[in-house]
Amino acid sequence: MSDSERSPKVAAVVAIDGPAGSGKSTVARLLARRIGWFFVDTGAMYRALTLAVLNAAVAPEDEAGVMRVLSGLRIDWKESREELCMLVGGKAPPELEIRSARVSASVSAVASHAGVRAWMVARQRELLGRGALVMEGRDIGSVVFPNARLKVYLDASPAVRARRRLLQHPEAGLDVAQVEAEIRRRDRRDQERACAPLRVTAGARVLDTSDRTLDEVLECLEEWVHEE
């Protein structure tokens, strides 16, 4: 039996993991609103750091350079309705910039560094003191909160995820084939990285959202929360 299996469950955490474009952020935000918990978008945290790295003209693959940028950032948190938002230098990172193709192409490389992930995990665990959390990402159930009361792995086919991305960000000017190809590359990087790879962790409930409406997904997750 593993340590996580022997340890008591963390009752105040719903951990939602899954690949890029599986709907984690949308689903987690709406689920948090339904059950009255705080939503935490860990993807936005990594994207904010990636933006800072790029703006500092540091290569995403340069771990020492990335860590220098990280050490110079002032991080705060703001409660915004049902969400805990990370502030960098007292300001919320511009949404359009952290969701840009420029950041998307580099965020996996930045997130793959062991030092970055250790720092992020520590910050994410500190949030437990602020209240009950619905947290989404790629290693929430496997690394950040392996004893979360409910662990969910959201999935969908690459083609479906590509179409969703285009609907969310039509301003990017890409076609579905380009987006799907990037999603497949992102999946490989996330699954094959040495530090905290994307995977279905023990005890997680898997939900494929490819053929489900948003309301159907939310109803399913809300049932699971009440069951737990």
Secondary structure, DSSP 8 states (H G I E B T S, - for coil): --HHHHS--EEEEEEEE--TTSSHHHHHHHHHHHHT-EEEEHHHHHHHHHHHHHHTT--TT-HHHHHHHHHT--EEEEEETTEEEEEETTB---HHHHTSHHHHTTHHHHHT-HHHHHHHHHHHHHGGGGS-EEEEESSIIIII-TTEEEEEEEE--HHHHHHHHHHH-GGG---HHHHHHHHHHHHHHHHH-SSS-----TT-EEEE-TT--HHHHHHHHHHHHHH-
